[in-house]
């Protein structure tokens, strides 16, 4: 593994204060979006969508729905990961059709795999499905954080917000989505004391059994 990648992970931290004068470039935002889209998900179904918000007025409203945490306003952009509220046979069929088209296969060649996916969730209740979808969004969050660190872009993964308020502010429910987790991104403020704190992790011999 690249030593640089390990150094990037050591460099990153949950940024508490962003430099409001520094904005992430459109090129780097595009790279972060692509990294999220390339993340691993169960069956490859990507049961979430992402909103990238940089409108100051909207960020102010999101701050109010996030326990008044300043990162929402100070950051350059806010990534909102919104997980699907369901998983339907139609959604799986769309995925199978897309897979067949991209790989140059007839739909029939993959229909059995589609049936397998459908059967695997057929007896699951909505609460399980929503939890499963939410977990996929967290995998994507991890990819975003690693990709941002590689680009030396700061990020702060956050669960401290009111999902119902987010859903209303962003019109998520009518899209069949609900806010799962968020990550403001930007560049750390020189005044943020957290950046100087030593990273606290278990010794490797204790983490790995």
C-alpha positions in Angstrom: 0.0 0.0 0.0 1.2 3.5 -0.8 2.9 5.1 2.2 1.3 8.3 1.0 -2.2 6.9 1.6 -1.3 6.0 5.2 0.1 9.5 5.8 -3.1 10.9 4.3 -5.1 9.0 6.9 -2.9 10.2 9.7 -3.2 13.8 8.4 -7.1 13.8 8.4 -9.2 14.6 11.5 -12.8 15.5 12.1 -12.4 19.2 11.3 -14.2 21.4 13.9 -13.4 24.8 12.3 -13.0 25.6 8.6 -11.3 28.5 6.8 -14.3 30.4 5.4 -12.0 32.1 2.8 -11.0 28.9 1.1 -13.3 27.0 -1.3 -12.9 23.5 -2.8 -12.4 23.8 -6.5 -15.0 22.4 -8.9 -12.4 19.9 -10.2 -11.8 18.5 -6.7 -15.6 18.4 -6.0 -15.9 16.3 -9.2 -13.2 14.0 -8.0 -14.9 13.5 -4.6 -18.2 12.8 -6.4 -16.6 10.2 -8.5 -14.9 8.5 -5.5 -18.4 8.2 -3.9 -19.9 6.8 -7.0 -17.1 4.2 -7.2 -17.5 3.0 -3.6 -18.4 -0.6 -2.8 -22.1 -1.3 -1.9 -24.0 -4.6 -1.3 -24.8 -6.1 -4.7 -23.6 -2.8 -6.2 -27.1 -1.4 -5.7 -26.1 2.0 -4.4 -29.2 2.5 -2.3 -28.5 6.1 -1.5 -28.1 9.4 -3.2 -25.9 12.4 -2.3 -26.6 16.1 -2.3 -23.6 18.5 -2.4 -24.6 21.9 -1.0 -22.7 25.2 -1.3 -25.5 27.7 -1.2 -24.9 29.9 1.9 -28.6 30.5 2.7 -29.3 26.8 2.6 -26.2 26.0 4.7 -27.4 28.4 7.3 -30.7 26.6 7.5 -28.9 23.2 7.8 -26.8 24.6 10.6 -30.0 25.4 12.5 -31.0 21.7 12.0 -27.6 20.5 13.1 -27.5 21.7 16.7 -26.0 25.0 15.6 -22.7 23.4 14.7 -20.5 25.9 12.8 -19.1 23.5 10.3 -22.3 23.7 8.3 -21.8 27.3 7.5 -18.0 27.6 7.6 -17.2 24.7 5.3 -16.9 25.0 1.5 -19.5 22.3 0.7 -21.7 20.0 2.6 -22.2 16.4 1.4 -25.5 15.0 2.5 -25.9 11.2 2.2 -29.5 10.2 1.9 -30.5 6.6 2.0 -33.4 5.0 0.2 -36.5 4.3 2.2 -37.2 1.0 0.4 -35.7 -1.5 -2.0 -38.1 -2.5 -4.7 -38.1 -5.2 -7.5 -38.3 -2.3 -10.0 -35.1 -0.7 -8.6 -33.3 -4.0 -8.8 -34.6 -4.6 -12.4 -33.2 -1.2 -13.4 -29.8 -2.1 -11.9 -29.8 -5.5 -13.8 -30.7 -3.7 -17.0 -27.9 -1.2 -16.5 -25.4 -3.9 -15.7 -26.4 -5.8 -18.9 -26.1 -2.7 -21.0 -22.7 -1.7 -19.7 -21.3 -5.2 -19.9 -22.8 -6.0 -23.3 -24.9 -8.9 -22.1 -28.5 -9.8 -22.7 -30.9 -9.0 -19.8 -31.8 -12.7 -19.7 -28.2 -13.6 -18.8 -28.5 -11.7 -15.6 -32.2 -12.2 -14.7 -31.3 -15.1 -12.4 -29.0 -12.8 -10.4 -31.8 -10.2 -10.2 -34.1 -12.9 -8.8 -31.5 -13.8 -6.3 -31.3 -10.2 -5.1 -35.0 -9.9 -4.9 -35.4 -13.1 -3.0 -32.7 -12.1 -0.5 -34.8 -9.1 0.6 -38.3 -10.4 0.0 -38.9 -11.4 3.6 -37.2 -8.4 5.2 -39.3 -5.7 6.9 -39.0 -2.0 6.1 -37.0 -1.3 9.2 -34.3 -3.8 8.1 -34.2 -2.5 4.6 -33.8 1.1 5.7 -31.0 0.1 8.1 -29.3 -1.9 5.4 -29.6 1.1 3.0 -28.2 3.4 5.6 -25.2 1.2 6.2 -24.4 1.4 2.5 -24.3 5.2 2.8 -21.8 5.0 5.6 -19.5 2.9 3.3 -19.6 5.8 0.8 -18.9 8.3 3.6 -15.7 6.4 4.4 -14.7 6.5 0.8 -15.3 10.3 0.7 -13.2 10.8 3.8 -10.3 8.8 2.4 -10.5 10.5 -1.0 -10.6 13.9 0.6 -7.6 13.2 2.7 -5.7 12.1 -0.4 -6.5 15.5 -1.9 -5.7 17.3 1.3 -9.2 18.4 1.7 -10.6 18.5 5.2 -13.9 16.8 6.2 -16.0 16.3 9.2 -18.3 13.2 9.3 -21.4 14.2 11.3 -24.5 12.5 12.7 -25.5 15.4 14.9 -28.4 16.7 12.9 -32.2 16.3 12.8 -33.0 14.0 9.9 -36.6 15.0 9.7 -35.6 18.7 9.3 -33.1 17.8 6.7 -35.6 15.7 4.8 -38.0 18.7 4.8 -35.4 21.3 3.9 -34.0 19.2 1.0 -37.2 17.7 -0.2 -35.8 14.2 0.4 -38.9 12.3 1.4 -40.7 12.9 -1.9 -37.6 11.4 -3.6 -38.0 8.2 -1.4 -34.9 9.2 0.7 -34.0 10.2 4.2 -30.8 11.9 5.4 -28.4 9.4 6.9 -25.1 11.1 7.6 -23.4 14.3 6.4 -19.9 15.5 5.8 -18.9 19.2 5.5 -15.7 19.6 3.5 -13.2 22.4 3.0 -9.9 23.5 4.5 -9.1 23.6 8.2 -8.9 26.9 10.0 -5.5 27.8 11.4 -7.4 28.6 14.6 -8.8 25.1 15.0 -7.0 23.6 18.0 -8.2 20.1 17.2 -5.8 19.7 14.4 -2.9 19.6 16.8 -4.3 16.9 19.0 -2.6 13.5 18.8 -4.7 10.8 17.0 -5.9 8.3 19.5 -6.2 4.7 18.3 -5.8 1.2 19.7 -2.4 -0.5 19.4 -2.5 -2.7 16.3 -2.0 -5.8 18.4 -5.1 -5.0 20.3 -7.2 -4.1 17.3 -6.3 -7.2 15.3 -7.1 -10.5 17.1 
